[in-house]
Amino acid sequence: MPKPKPKTTAPATYEIALEELEQLIRSVESGQLPLEEMQAAYQRSEVLLAFCRDRLDAVQDQVGVLDDGALKPLNQS
């Protein structure tokens, strides 16, 4: 039986990534996955988690940039 390969493509949106991550967690926590599938799920979850963190960091950076109480684009001084 061939070893399952984890998906390496980035999800389209944060919400899609979060939903897939939650599904993977449920699958792993069920204890019903064979070892190779559990490893692939773990590797995919690392990709999804990094994607979500990057998106959250980008939003946090944008929200955190204030100029006299008004948001301004990040590229302005």
Phi, psi and omega in degrees: 000128181291147179288130179293137178261134178289147175290138180246358181285146178282143176290162182288325183219166176300317183296320178294318179298316181296318179296316179295320179298317178296322178295319178297319179299315178299319180297314181294316182293338180293336180075011184261356182278139170296160185304314181296320179292325177294319178296316179297320178296319179297316180295319178295321180296328176296318178297314182294319180296318178297319178299312181297316179298317179299316180296315180296319178297319180297317179293318180298320178298317181294317181291327183285346181273105182240145177228103183054043177082000180244142177293144174226157178297151182295333185279359177265150179274000000 
